[in-house]
Amino acid sequence: MGSSGITGTLKYVSDYTGFSSDTDLQHGNYIVIKSEVSGVPEGVTPTITVKVTNPVTLDEDGIAILRIADKTTQTITVVASATGYESVTKVFNLSDLTCEES
């Protein structure tokens, strides 16, 4: 299992209806994660899960949008697995992010 941190500034976004139909989740700081697996033999389809709190389904391009509610307690976990191969887990610490407020 690997672990590293994510740095940068997350802008505050309001009225973002593309994340959730729940109005309480339509504002805040969001991060975009793109995940892909390289070096997999032809015919092997890897599965990738990404989660902050709950697993998120990646779109067809391997992209997930995650809402960051508390950078001091949340981490982003990415797990890649494929039948016949050892799974790989990476955990990303968020404490070095700057989250702008409204």
Phi and psi in radians as a Rosetta constraint file:
Dihedral C 1 N 2 CA 2 C 2 CIRCULARHARMONIC -1.816 0.35
Dihedral N 2 CA 2 C 2 N 3 CIRCULARHARMONIC 2.689 0.35
Dihedral C 2 N 3 CA 3 C 3 CIRCULARHARMONIC -2.463 0.35
Dihedral N 3 CA 3 C 3 N 4 CIRCULARHARMONIC 2.411 0.35
Dihedral C 3 N 4 CA 4 C 4 CIRCULARHARMONIC -2.744 0.35
Dihedral N 4 CA 4 C 4 N 5 CIRCULARHARMONIC 3.057 0.35
Dihedral C 4 N 5 CA 5 C 5 CIRCULARHARMONIC -1.931 0.35
Dihedral N 5 CA 5 C 5 N 6 CIRCULARHARMONIC 2.762 0.35
Dihedral C 5 N 6 CA 6 C 6 CIRCULARHARMONIC -1.951 0.35
Dihedral N 6 CA 6 C 6 N 7 CIRCULARHARMONIC 2.318 0.35
Dihedral C 6 N 7 CA 7 C 7 CIRCULARHARMONIC -2.095 0.35
Dihedral N 7 CA 7 C 7 N 8 CIRCULARHARMONIC 2.833 0.35
Dihedral C 7 N 8 CA 8 C 8 CIRCULARHARMONIC 2.331 0.35
Dihedral N 8 CA 8 C 8 N 9 CIRCULARHARMONIC -3.031 0.35
Dihedral C 8 N 9 CA 9 C 9 CIRCULARHARMONIC -2.072 0.35
Dihedral N 9 CA 9 C 9 N 10 CIRCULARHARMONIC 2.261 0.35
Dihedral C 9 N 10 CA 10 C 10 CIRCULARHARMONIC -1.778 0.35
Dihedral N 10 CA 10 C 10 N 11 CIRCULARHARMONIC 2.080 0.35
Dihedral C 10 N 11 CA 11 C 11 CIRCULARHARMONIC -1.202 0.35
Dihedral N 11 CA 11 C 11 N 12 CIRCULARHARMONIC 2.671 0.35
Dihedral C 11 N 12 CA 12 C 12 CIRCULARHARMONIC -1.456 0.35
Dihedral N 12 CA 12 C 12 N 13 CIRCULARHARMONIC 2.275 0.35
Dihedral C 12 N 13 CA 13 C 13 CIRCULARHARMONIC -2.065 0.35
Dihedral N 13 CA 13 C 13 N 14 CIRCULARHARMONIC 2.387 0.35
Dihedral C 13 N 14 CA 14 C 14 CIRCULARHARMONIC -2.142 0.35
Dihedral N 14 CA 14 C 14 N 15 CIRCULARHARMONIC 2.694 0.35
Dihedral C 14 N 15 CA 15 C 15 CIRCULARHARMONIC 1.024 0.35
Dihedral N 15 CA 15 C 15 N 16 CIRCULARHARMONIC 0.689 0.35
Dihedral C 15 N 16 CA 16 C 16 CIRCULARHARMONIC -1.593 0.35
Dihedral N 16 CA 16 C 16 N 17 CIRCULARHARMONIC 1.601 0.35
Dihedral C 16 N 17 CA 17 C 17 CIRCULARHARMONIC -1.379 0.35
Dihedral N 17 CA 17 C 17 N 18 CIRCULARHARMONIC -0.219 0.35
Dihedral C 17 N 18 CA 18 C 18 CIRCULARHARMONIC -1.263 0.35
Dihedral N 18 CA 18 C 18 N 19 CIRCULARHARMONIC -0.253 0.35
Dihedral C 18 N 19 CA 19 C 19 CIRCULARHARMONIC -1.534 0.35
Dihedral N 19 CA 19 C 19 N 20 CIRCULARHARMONIC -0.746 0.35
Dihedral C 19 N 20 CA 20 C 20 CIRCULARHARMONIC -2.786 0.35
Dihedral N 20 CA 20 C 20 N 21 CIRCULARHARMONIC 2.676 0.35
Dihedral C 20 N 21 CA 21 C 21 CIRCULARHARMONIC -1.468 0.35
Dihedral N 21 CA 21 C 21 N 22 CIRCULARHARMONIC -0.174 0.35
Dihedral C 21 N 22 CA 22 C 22 CIRCULARHARMONIC -1.349 0.35
Dihedral N 22 CA 22 C 22 N 23 CIRCULARHARMONIC 2.025 0.35
Dihedral C 22 N 23 CA 23 C 23 CIRCULARHARMONIC -1.060 0.35
Dihedral N 23 CA 23 C 23 N 24 CIRCULARHARMONIC -0.450 0.35
Dihedral C 23 N 24 CA 24 C 24 CIRCULARHARMONIC -1.193 0.35
Dihedral N 24 CA 24 C 24 N 25 CIRCULARHARMONIC -0.354 0.35
Dihedral C 24 N 25 CA 25 C 25 CIRCULARHARMONIC -1.816 0.35
Dihedral N 25 CA 25 C 25 N 26 CIRCULARHARMONIC 0.161 0.35
Dihedral C 25 N 26 CA 26 C 26 CIRCULARHARMONIC -1.669 0.35
Dihedral N 26 CA 26 C 26 N 27 CIRCULARHARMONIC 0.265 0.35
Dihedral C 26 N 27 CA 27 C 27 CIRCULARHARMONIC -2.579 0.35
Dihedral N 27 CA 27 C 27 N 28 CIRCULARHARMONIC 2.629 0.35
Dihedral C 27 N 28 CA 28 C 28 CIRCULARHARMONIC 2.420 0.35
Dihedral N 28 CA 28 C 28 N 29 CIRCULARHARMONIC -2.757 0.35
Dihedral C 28 N 29 CA 29 C 29 CIRCULARHARMONIC -1.861 0.35
Dihedral N 29 CA 29 C 29 N 30 CIRCULARHARMONIC 2.227 0.35
Dihedral C 29 N 30 CA 30 C 30 CIRCULARHARMONIC -2.112 0.35
Dihedral N 30 CA 30 C 30 N 31 CIRCULARHARMONIC 2.611 0.35
Dihedral C 30 N 31 CA 31 C 31 CIRCULARHARMONIC -2.252 0.35
Dihedral N 31 CA 31 C 31 N 32 CIRCULARHARMONIC 2.504 0.35
Dihedral C 31 N 32 CA 32 C 32 CIRCULARHARMONIC -1.834 0.35
Dihedral N 32 CA 32 C 32 N 33 CIRCULARHARMONIC 2.248 0.35
Dihedral C 32 N 33 CA 33 C 33 CIRCULARHARMONIC -2.036 0.35
Dihedral N 33 CA 33 C 33 N 34 CIRCULARHARMONIC 2.262 0.35
Dihedral C 33 N 34 CA 34 C 34 CIRCULARHARMONIC -1.977 0.35
Dihedral N 34 CA 34 C 34 N 35 CIRCULARHARMONIC 2.161 0.35
Dihedral C 34 N 35 CA 35 C 35 CIRCULARHARMONIC -2.174 0.35
Dihedral N 35 CA 35 C 35 N 36 CIRCULARHARMONIC 2.405 0.35
Dihedral C 35 N 36 CA 36 C 36 CIRCULARHARMONIC -2.652 0.35
Dihedral N 36 CA 36 C 36 N 37 CIRCULARHARMONIC 2.751 0.35
Dihedral C 36 N 37 CA 37 C 37 CIRCULARHARMONIC -2.001 0.35
Dihedral N 37 CA 37 C 37 N 38 CIRCULARHARMONIC 2.240 0.35
Dihedral C 37 N 38 CA 38 C 38 CIRCULARHARMONIC -1.894 0.35
Dihedral N 38 CA 38 C 38 N 39 CIRCULARHARMONIC 2.792 0.35
Dihedral C 38 N 39 CA 39 C 39 CIRCULARHARMONIC 1.354 0.35
Dihedral N 39 CA 39 C 39 N 40 CIRCULARHARMONIC 0.281 0.35
Dihedral C 39 N 40 CA 40 C 40 CIRCULARHARMONIC -1.544 0.35
Dihedral N 40 CA 40 C 40 N 41 CIRCULARHARMONIC 2.293 0.35
Dihedral C 40 N 41 CA 41 C 41 CIRCULARHARMONIC -1.050 0.35
Dihedral N 41 CA 41 C 41 N 42 CIRCULARHARMONIC 2.659 0.35
Dihedral C 41 N 42 CA 42 C 42 CIRCULARHARMONIC -1.003 0.35
Dihedral N 42 CA 42 C 42 N 43 CIRCULARHARMONIC 2.419 0.35
Dihedral C 42 N 43 CA 43 C 43 CIRCULARHARMONIC 1.610 0.35
Dihedral N 43 CA 43 C 43 N 44 CIRCULARHARMONIC -0.177 0.35
Dihedral C 43 N 44 CA 44 C 44 CIRCULARHARMONIC -1.780 0.35
Dihedral N 44 CA 44 C 44 N 45 CIRCULARHARMONIC 2.155 0.35
Dihedral C 44 N 45 CA 45 C 45 CIRCULARHARMONIC -1.852 0.35
Dihedral N 45 CA 45 C 45 N 46 CIRCULARHARMONIC 1.936 0.35
Dihedral C 45 N 46 CA 46 C 46 CIRCULARHARMONIC -1.331 0.35
Dihedral N 46 CA 46 C 46 N 47 CIRCULARHARMONIC 2.696 0.35
Dihedral C 46 N 47 CA 47 C 47 CIRCULARHARMONIC -1.932 0.35
Dihedral N 47 CA 47 C 47 N 48 CIRCULARHARMONIC 2.319 0.35
Dihedral C 47 N 48 CA 48 C 48 CIRCULARHARMONIC -2.156 0.35
Dihedral N 48 CA 48 C 48 N 49 CIRCULARHARMONIC 2.256 0.35
Dihedral C 48 N 49 CA 49 C 49 CIRCULARHARMONIC -2.071 0.35
Dihedral N 49 CA 49 C 49 N 50 CIRCULARHARMONIC 2.487 0.35
Dihedral C 49 N 50 CA 50 C 50 CIRCULARHARMONIC -2.217 0.35
Dihedral N 50 CA 50 C 50 N 51 CIRCULARHARMONIC 2.368 0.35
Dihedral C 50 N 51 CA 51 C 51 CIRCULARHARMONIC -2.597 0.35
Dihedral N 51 CA 51 C 51 N 52 CIRCULARHARMONIC 2.569 0.35
Dihedral C 51 N 52 CA 52 C 52 CIRCULARHARMONIC -1.795 0.35
Dihedral N 52 CA 52 C 52 N 53 CIRCULARHARMONIC -1.018 0.35
Dihedral C 52 N 53 CA 53 C 53 CIRCULARHARMONIC -1.997 0.35
Dihedral N 53 CA 53 C 53 N 54 CIRCULARHARMONIC -0.808 0.35
Dihedral C 53 N 54 CA 54 C 54 CIRCULARHARMONIC -2.141 0.35
Dihedral N 54 CA 54 C 54 N 55 CIRCULARHARMONIC 2.672 0.35
Dihedral C 54 N 55 CA 55 C 55 CIRCULARHARMONIC -1.032 0.35
Dihedral N 55 CA 55 C 55 N 56 CIRCULARHARMONIC 2.518 0.35
Dihedral C 55 N 56 CA 56 C 56 CIRCULARHARMONIC -2.081 0.35
Dihedral N 56 CA 56 C 56 N 57 CIRCULARHARMONIC 2.412 0.35
Dihedral C 56 N 57 CA 57 C 57 CIRCULARHARMONIC -1.420 0.35
Dihedral N 57 CA 57 C 57 N 58 CIRCULARHARMONIC 2.229 0.35
Dihedral C 57 N 58 CA 58 C 58 CIRCULARHARMONIC -1.361 0.35
Dihedral N 58 CA 58 C 58 N 59 CIRCULARHARMONIC 2.591 0.35
Dihedral C 58 N 59 CA 59 C 59 CIRCULARHARMONIC -1.339 0.35
Dihedral N 59 CA 59 C 59 N 60 CIRCULARHARMONIC -3.123 0.35
Dihedral C 59 N 60 CA 60 C 60 CIRCULARHARMONIC -1.101 0.35
Dihedral N 60 CA 60 C 60 N 61 CIRCULARHARMONIC -0.304 0.35
Dihedral C 60 N 61 CA 61 C 61 CIRCULARHARMONIC -1.657 0.35
Dihedral N 61 CA 61 C 61 N 62 CIRCULARHARMONIC 0.089 0.35
Dihedral C 61 N 62 CA 62 C 62 CIRCULARHARMONIC 1.364 0.35
Dihedral N 62 CA 62 C 62 N 63 CIRCULARHARMONIC 0.467 0.35
Dihedral C 62 N 63 CA 63 C 63 CIRCULARHARMONIC -1.927 0.35
Dihedral N 63 CA 63 C 63 N 64 CIRCULARHARMONIC 2.421 0.35
Dihedral C 63 N 64 CA 64 C 64 CIRCULARHARMONIC -2.307 0.35
Dihedral N 64 CA 64 C 64 N 65 CIRCULARHARMONIC 2.497 0.35
Dihedral C 64 N 65 CA 65 C 65 CIRCULARHARMONIC -1.881 0.35
Dihedral N 65 CA 65 C 65 N 66 CIRCULARHARMONIC 2.213 0.35
Dihedral C 65 N 66 CA 66 C 66 CIRCULARHARMONIC -2.110 0.35
Dihedral N 66 CA 66 C 66 N 67 CIRCULARHARMONIC 2.461 0.35
Dihedral C 66 N 67 CA 67 C 67 CIRCULARHARMONIC -1.666 0.35
Dihedral N 67 CA 67 C 67 N 68 CIRCULARHARMONIC 2.223 0.35
Dihedral C 67 N 68 CA 68 C 68 CIRCULARHARMONIC -1.745 0.35
Dihedral N 68 CA 68 C 68 N 69 CIRCULARHARMONIC 1.945 0.35
Dihedral C 68 N 69 CA 69 C 69 CIRCULARHARMONIC -1.656 0.35
Dihedral N 69 CA 69 C 69 N 70 CIRCULARHARMONIC -0.615 0.35
Dihedral C 69 N 70 CA 70 C 70 CIRCULARHARMONIC -2.581 0.35
Dihedral N 70 CA 70 C 70 N 71 CIRCULARHARMONIC 1.701 0.35
Dihedral C 70 N 71 CA 71 C 71 CIRCULARHARMONIC -1.141 0.35
Dihedral N 71 CA 71 C 71 N 72 CIRCULARHARMONIC -0.316 0.35
Dihedral C 71 N 72 CA 72 C 72 CIRCULARHARMONIC -1.426 0.35
Dihedral N 72 CA 72 C 72 N 73 CIRCULARHARMONIC -0.428 0.35
Dihedral C 72 N 73 CA 73 C 73 CIRCULARHARMONIC -1.951 0.35
Dihedral N 73 CA 73 C 73 N 74 CIRCULARHARMONIC -0.314 0.35
Dihedral C 73 N 74 CA 74 C 74 CIRCULARHARMONIC -1.570 0.35
Dihedral N 74 CA 74 C 74 N 75 CIRCULARHARMONIC 2.614 0.35
Dihedral C 74 N 75 CA 75 C 75 CIRCULARHARMONIC -2.312 0.35
Dihedral N 75 CA 75 C 75 N 76 CIRCULARHARMONIC 2.813 0.35
Dihedral C 75 N 76 CA 76 C 76 CIRCULARHARMONIC -1.879 0.35
Dihedral N 76 CA 76 C 76 N 77 CIRCULARHARMONIC 2.200 0.35
Dihedral C 76 N 77 CA 77 C 77 CIRCULARHARMONIC -1.978 0.35
Dihedral N 77 CA 77 C 77 N 78 CIRCULARHARMONIC 2.236 0.35
Dihedral C 77 N 78 CA 78 C 78 CIRCULARHARMONIC -2.070 0.35
Dihedral N 78 CA 78 C 78 N 79 CIRCULARHARMONIC 2.186 0.35
Dihedral C 78 N 79 CA 79 C 79 CIRCULARHARMONIC -2.116 0.35
Dihedral N 79 CA 79 C 79 N 80 CIRCULARHARMONIC 2.189 0.35
Dihedral C 79 N 80 CA 80 C 80 CIRCULARHARMONIC -2.009 0.35
Dihedral N 80 CA 80 C 80 N 81 CIRCULARHARMONIC 2.309 0.35
Dihedral C 80 N 81 CA 81 C 81 CIRCULARHARMONIC -2.559 0.35
Dihedral N 81 CA 81 C 81 N 82 CIRCULARHARMONIC 2.733 0.35
Dihedral C 81 N 82 CA 82 C 82 CIRCULARHARMONIC -2.655 0.35
Dihedral N 82 CA 82 C 82 N 83 CIRCULARHARMONIC 2.507 0.35
Dihedral C 82 N 83 CA 83 C 83 CIRCULARHARMONIC -0.967 0.35
Dihedral N 83 CA 83 C 83 N 84 CIRCULARHARMONIC 2.231 0.35
Dihedral C 83 N 84 CA 84 C 84 CIRCULARHARMONIC 1.559 0.35
Dihedral N 84 CA 84 C 84 N 85 CIRCULARHARMONIC 0.002 0.35
Dihedral C 84 N 85 CA 85 C 85 CIRCULARHARMONIC -2.221 0.35
Dihedral N 85 CA 85 C 85 N 86 CIRCULARHARMONIC 2.689 0.35
Dihedral C 85 N 86 CA 86 C 86 CIRCULARHARMONIC -1.264 0.35
Dihedral N 86 CA 86 C 86 N 87 CIRCULARHARMONIC 2.379 0.35
Dihedral C 86 N 87 CA 87 C 87 CIRCULARHARMONIC -1.304 0.35
Dihedral N 87 CA 87 C 87 N 88 CIRCULARHARMONIC 2.687 0.35
Dihedral C 87 N 88 CA 88 C 88 CIRCULARHARMONIC -2.124 0.35
Dihedral N 88 CA 88 C 88 N 89 CIRCULARHARMONIC 2.278 0.35
Dihedral C 88 N 89 CA 89 C 89 CIRCULARHARMONIC -2.098 0.35
Dihedral N 89 CA 89 C 89 N 90 CIRCULARHARMONIC 2.313 0.35
Dihedral C 89 N 90 CA 90 C 90 CIRCULARHARMONIC -2.175 0.35
Dihedral N 90 CA 90 C 90 N 91 CIRCULARHARMONIC 2.325 0.35
Dihedral C 90 N 91 CA 91 C 91 CIRCULARHARMONIC -2.005 0.35
Dihedral N 91 CA 91 C 91 N 92 CIRCULARHARMONIC 2.230 0.35
Dihedral C 91 N 92 CA 92 C 92 CIRCULARHARMONIC -1.935 0.35
Dihedral N 92 CA 92 C 92 N 93 CIRCULARHARMONIC 2.137 0.35
Dihedral C 92 N 93 CA 93 C 93 CIRCULARHARMONIC -1.368 0.35
Dihedral N 93 CA 93 C 93 N 94 CIRCULARHARMONIC 2.480 0.35
Dihedral C 93 N 94 CA 94 C 94 CIRCULARHARMONIC -1.939 0.35
Dihedral N 94 CA 94 C 94 N 95 CIRCULARHARMONIC 0.054 0.35
Dihedral C 94 N 95 CA 95 C 95 CIRCULARHARMONIC -1.118 0.35
Dihedral N 95 CA 95 C 95 N 96 CIRCULARHARMONIC -0.369 0.35
Dihedral C 95 N 96 CA 96 C 96 CIRCULARHARMONIC -1.569 0.35
Dihedral N 96 CA 96 C 96 N 97 CIRCULARHARMONIC 0.023 0.35
Dihedral C 96 N 97 CA 97 C 97 CIRCULARHARMONIC -1.283 0.35
Dihedral N 97 CA 97 C 97 N 98 CIRCULARHARMONIC 2.592 0.35
Dihedral C 97 N 98 CA 98 C 98 CIRCULARHARMONIC -1.819 0.35
Dihedral N 98 CA 98 C 98 N 99 CIRCULARHARMONIC 2.111 0.35
Dihedral C 98 N 99 CA 99 C 99 CIRCULARHARMONIC -1.903 0.35
Dihedral N 99 CA 99 C 99 N 100 CIRCULARHARMONIC 1.935 0.35
Dihedral C 99 N 100 CA 100 C 100 CIRCULARHARMONIC -1.200 0.35
Dihedral N 100 CA 100 C 100 N 101 CIRCULARHARMONIC 2.582 0.35
Dihedral C 100 N 101 CA 101 C 101 CIRCULARHARMONIC -1.723 0.35
Dihedral N 101 CA 101 C 101 N 102 CIRCULARHARMONIC 2.893 0.35
